[in-house]
Amino acid sequence: MGSPGLQFVGSGLKPSRSNLLCSLFPLSVSPDLPGACIKAACSMGTGTSRLYSALAKTLNSSAASQHPEYLVSPDPEHLEPIDPKELLEECRAVLHTRPPRFQRDFVDLRTDCPSTHPPIRVMQWNILAQALGEGKDNFVQCPVEALKWEERKCLILEEILAYQPDILCLQEVDHYFDTFQPLLSRLGYQGTFFPKPWSPCLDVEHNNGPDGCALFFLQNRFKLVNSANIRLTAMTLKTNQVAIAQTLECKESGRQFCIAVTHLKARTGWERFRSAQGCDLLQNLQNITQGAKIPLIVCGDFNAEPTEEVYKHFASSSLNLNSAYKLLSADGQSEPPYTTWKIRTSGECRHTLDYIWYSKHALNVRSALDLLTEEQIGPNRLPSFNYPSDHLSLVCDFSFTEEPDGLL
């Protein structure tokens, strides 16, 4: 499973044999890259990279944005697997001039319920769309240099590699085809991407295509039973927000469960809209889980504080859900004080918007990754040179209850 926490040192790392940056800009499929970009991308060295040679066979981002049919991601060709330790070393080499990242520890939440199978580690993260971070989000305290994709993507990958999730649920993904799908598929993940119909990224000059939700799972642990891409509705109207729901079967235990990822409408004044979207998603999940017969985990940036209606709908649903991060509180009933913290031109914004919901009678939360403290986040808040997104990642370890036929 994943490491016990981030134990990073931001300097003193040797450049690795292969070159991650070159590999993420496969020149053989991107001949139109400007010379300056090519030099910047390959500034770490000129040796032929094993990652590069395989990634040259994958789709580049411009191809994906110009050909919508690529949004249904085909199985990757039989590409050479990547050693995660080697990739992590490359990321750290790229980031050697950045300050050290902070350690986050897992909090043990195990009760007396034993489990005969390895836990399922689930990671939820709004990674911040690159086009929005650079173009529309107005992070006034964040240096422009901290948002450079060449380094920021390595911070994102470093965090994923550090925690080694079995299932990865992401929002605001606008580099799926040129970064996350090629690399994560070679780390053993199967991925699905569902873009927003009218992504705000497309309004930004030099964008990388639409942002959307992405769901990855380790193929050596799970078998895909079925998959649904859901365009959420509100008051019977189709909206710009989406979800992915997949039923997986655990290869160790044979148990099935549904994993879903979503990203609801943002901004104040849209509370009723979010509430309607949440109700639509719950109805879809009710059908997919056959009335809660199949255990469920729902990850998402709900853009809603716990005081909002949509949160209450999930908490009181017949799907019998609980929010995993409540278990970190002293009474087990309170959400964290924040999952996002940023400073925009309109002022400082500190909110709890991100959640991992789970079927509380079918699944146990064994541990959860603690959040960064205010001191670790720092006075300029997020994103920063230390941290790539304005949202914190949430990571939980789940195990099934030992009564598969019990109430869910």
N, C-alpha and C positions, 0 to 999 in steps of 0.2 A: 504494500500500500504506500501512500504518500509519506513524505518525510515528516518529522514531528513539527516542523516549522521552517520559516525562512531563516537560513543561516548563511547570509551572504556577506561577502567582502567585496567592496566596490573597487578594489585596485589589486595590483600585484599578480594579475592573471596573464598567462602567456597566450598569445594568439594561437588558435588551434590549427591543425593541419588543413582542414577544409574551411571554406569561407561561407558563412551563412548569408551575408549580404549579397555576395555574387549569386548564391544559389537561389535567392528570392527574386533576382532579376535575370532570369535565364535569357542570355543574349541571343541564343539561336532561335528563340521564338519572339523576340522583341527587338528586331533590327531598327525600329524607329526610335529607340531611346536616344535622347540627346547625348553627345559625347561627354558633357559635364556630368550628367547623371550616371553614365557608365563608370566614369572615374570615381565618383563619390561612392557608388555602390560597391566597387571593387577595391576601395582604398586599403583594405586589410591585407591584401596580398594578391599575387597573380597566379598561384598554383592552381592546377585543375582540381576541382572539388568533386568528391563523390556525390554530395548532395546536389551540386549543380548539374551533373550529367544526367541524373534521374529527373530532376525538376524541369529540365529542358523539354521533357515529354509532356508536361502538364499544361493546362490552359493558363494563359496569362490574363491579367485583369481586363485589358482592352478587348480581348476576344469575348470575354464573358459579358461585358456590358453591351457589346455590339450585337450579340447573338442571344436573345432571350431563351432560346431552347437549352442553352447551357445551364440555366437555373435549375433544371432537373439534373442533379449531379450524377454522372455515370460512375460506375465502379472504376477506381483508378486502375491504370495499367499495372502490371506486376512490377511495381517499383521497388527498388532496394530499400529494405527497412533502415530506419535511422536509430542509432543508439542514443537514447534520451540523455545519457550522461555527456556524450560528445556534443549534442546540440546545446545542452545547458552550458557547457564550457564555452561554446562559440558565443552564445548570448552574453555571457559574463565578460568575454573578451571585448565584445563590441561596447559594453557598458563600463569599461574599466575606468573611464574618466568621470563617471557619475558617482554621487555620494552613496555610501552603503545603504542597502535596503534594510528595513526593520524586520526583526523576527516577530512572527505571530505564532502563538501557541494554541494547540488544541486543548479544549476543556473536556475532560472525561465526564460523560453524562450517563454512563452505564448504570442500569439498575441491576437487580438480581436475575435478570433474564439472560441466560446463557445462549450462545449461538454456535451452531456447529459449522457454519460457513463463514468465509471472510466477509467483512462488511462491504457495503456498496458506498463508495465515496462519490458524492454529488457536489459539483461546483456551479454556483450561480454567479454571473458577472455581466454587468453592463460595461463593456470595455471602452466606450466612447468612440463613436464613429470618427475616423480621421478627418473627413471633410467638415464635420460639425465642429470638432475641436479647433481646427485651423480657421474655419470660416464663419460660423454663426453663433458659437456658444459664449464668446466674449469673456473668457477667463482672465480678468484684468490683472491678477496677481501672478499669473503663470507666464514665465519667460517663453517667448516664441521658440527658442532652441529646445525647450523641454518637450515640445509637441512634434518634433521632427519624426516622421514615420520610421526612418531607418533605425532609430534607437528605441522609439516607443514600442514598436512591435516586439523588440527583444525583451523589454520589460514585461510585456504581456506574456510572451512565451516563457520567460523565466519563471513567472508566477505559476503558470499552468504546469510546467515541468517540476517545480518544487513540490507541489501538492499531489501530483499524479492522480487526478480524478478518474474514476471509472466512467463517469458521465459528466459531460460539460455542457452547460446551458448558457448561451451568450446572447446578449442584445447589442444593438448598434454595430453590427458586423458589416463593414463595407470593404473588407479585404479578404473575403472568403476564398475566392478562386485563385488568387495569386499568393496567398500566404497560409491561411489556416487549413483549407482543405488539402493542399499538396503536402504540407508538413505533418499535420495530424494524421492523415491517412497512412503515412509511412511510419508513424508511431503506433499504428495498430487500431486507430479509431475509424469508425464509419460515420460519415457526416451527412447532415441534411440542412439546407439553407432555404429560407422562405423570406423574400424581400418584401418591404412595404410597397404597396401599389404606387404611392406617390411619395417617395422618400424625399425628405428635405435636403438630403445630400446632393440631389440632382440640381439644386439651385445654386450650388457652390461651384465656382470656376475650377477646372482641373480636378473634378471629383473622380472617384474610382467606381462609379456606379451606385445603385441604391443600397441603403443599409437595411438590415433585417435581423431576424432571429436565426440562430444556428444551434443545432443539437448534435453532439458527438457522443458515441459510446464505444467502449473497447470491444472489439469483435471476439477476442478470446474469452470474454466473460459472458457475453450476451448474444442471443439470437433475436433478430428482428421478426416479430410476429405480424404486426401491421403498423402503418404510419398514416397520419392525417395532417395535411396542411390546412389550417383553419383561418379564414379571413373573418375577423370578428364583426358582428353587427351591433348596432345600437338603435333601438326603436325601429326595428326592421330594416334599417338602412345599413348598407355595407360601409365599413369604415377603413381607415388607413392603417389599422393595427392588426397584427397577425399572431398566430400561435402555431406551434408544432406539437403534436401529441403522438407518441410512439408506444406501442405495447412491446415489451421486451421479455424474453425468457432467460432466466439465470441458468447458465450451463451447469453450475455446480449443484444447484438445488432443484432445478426444474420448475421453480416458482415463477409465475408471471407477475408483472407489474406495469403500470403505465407511467411514463415520464413525459411531462409537458413543460414547454417554455413559452413565455409570452412577454409582451411589452405594451402596456396600456397607454392611452392618450395622456400627454403631459399638460402641465400648466393649471394654474388656479382658474376657477370658473368652469371647469369641465368635469366637475365631480359627478353630476348625474349621468354624463356621457360614459365616464369610467365605470360607474355602477352598472349601466346597461351592458357594457362590454363584458364585465365580469360575470353577469348573469348568463350571457350568451356562452361564454367559455365554460361555465359550470354545467350548462345544459349539454353542451357537446361532450364534456368529460363524463357526465352521467351516462350518456349513451355508449361511449367508448368503453367504460369500465363496467358495463352491464349492471347499472344501478349499484355501483360500489362493490361488486363482487371481486373486481380486480383491484389490488392496492394501487395507490396513486401518489406520485410526487409531482408537485407543481412549482416550478421556479419562475421568477420573473421580476422585472422592474415594473411595479404596479403604478408608479407615479402617484401613490396615495399613502397618506399617513394612516396609522391605525384607527384614527377617529372617523375616517371616511366610510361611506356606505358599502363600497366595494369590498373593503376589508371585512366588514361585518357579515357580508354575504358569504364570504369564504369561511369565516369562523363558525357560522351557524348552518352551513350547508348540510344536506342529507348525505353528502359524501364523507362526513365525519372527519374533517381535516383539523389539524393543529399546525401552528407556525413553529418551526423548529427552533428559531433563534429566541423565542420566548424562554426556552429552557435555560438560557444563560443568566436570566435574571434571578434575583434572590428568591422571589416567590413563584417563579415559573410562569408568570402571567403577563409580564411586561416585555414589550419589544425593546431592542437596543435604542439608545438615544439618537443614533444617526446611522445611516448607511451611505450617505452622500453628504459632502461638505465642500462648498465652493464659494468663490467670490466673483460675482458678475458686476456689470455696470450698475445694475439695480440694487446691489448690496450683497450681504452675506446670506447664503442659503444653507441651512443645516436641517436635513430631513431624514426620516426613515421611510424608504420607498421600496426596498428590495426584500423579498421573502422567499423562503423555501417551505411550502406547505406539504404535509404528508398525511396519509391515512393512519390515524393515531392508534387504531386497534389492530392494524395489520403490520405496522412497522415500528421499530424502536430507534430512537436517536442515540447512538453510542458516543459520539463526540461532535463538537462543533468548533470551528476555528474562531478564536477571539478576534475582535475588531482592533484596528489601530487606535491608540489613545490620541487625545487632543495634542499632547506634546509631540508624539511621533508624526502626526499629520502636519504640524507646524503652523505658524501664523498666516502663511500665504495660502493655506488649504490645498485643495486638489483641483486638477492634476498638478504634478510637480516633477522635478528631476528624480525624485525618489519613487514616484508612483504614477502609473500611466493613465489612470482614469479618474473621473470625478466621482465614481462609485466604488465602494469597497467590494471585494469578492466575498462571497459567503460559501463555506465548505462544510458539509456534514457527512458523517459516516452513519449509514443505516443498516439495520439487520431486520430480517423478517421475524415476526413472532413465531413461536413454535406450534401454533394452532392454526394450520392453513384453512381449516373449515370453520373457524370461529367467526364472530361478527366482525365486519370491517367498518 
